Amino acid sequence: MFKLNFPLYLYPESGNQMTNDGQQQRIQNLNRAIVDEIAASIALTFTPEKEETADTFAPIDILDYIYAVLRISVLMMR
């Protein structure tokens, strides 16, 4: 069996690019067309980083949802 790694965020190879607040720049590793479909179906706005703003969701929210769906499937089989 082989394992695949699909990181939620991609970081630049140089590692030297920083944002204005000193954080390393990162890019979400998600298919934008799928994210747009999700946003339309749940009537929320996608943001590249987690915010406390109402009616928004971020990459980590998608990952949390996928984990929950997969985890409940395992629990239901028991």
C-alpha positions, 0 to 999 in steps of 0.5 A: 500500500502506498500513501499520498500526501495532499497538503492543504496549503502550498508554500513557495519553494524559495521560502523567502516570500513573506506577507506584510505582517511577516507571515510566510505566503501560502496558497490553498491547494484546492480546485477553485472550480470545486470551491466555487461550487461549494460556495454557491451551494451553501451560500457562503463566501470563500476566504483563503484564510480563516476569518471570524466574518459571518457567512464565510468559509476557508480551506480548513473548514472544507478539511474539517467537513471532509474529516467529519464525513469520513469519520462518521462513516467509520463509526457507523460501520461499527 
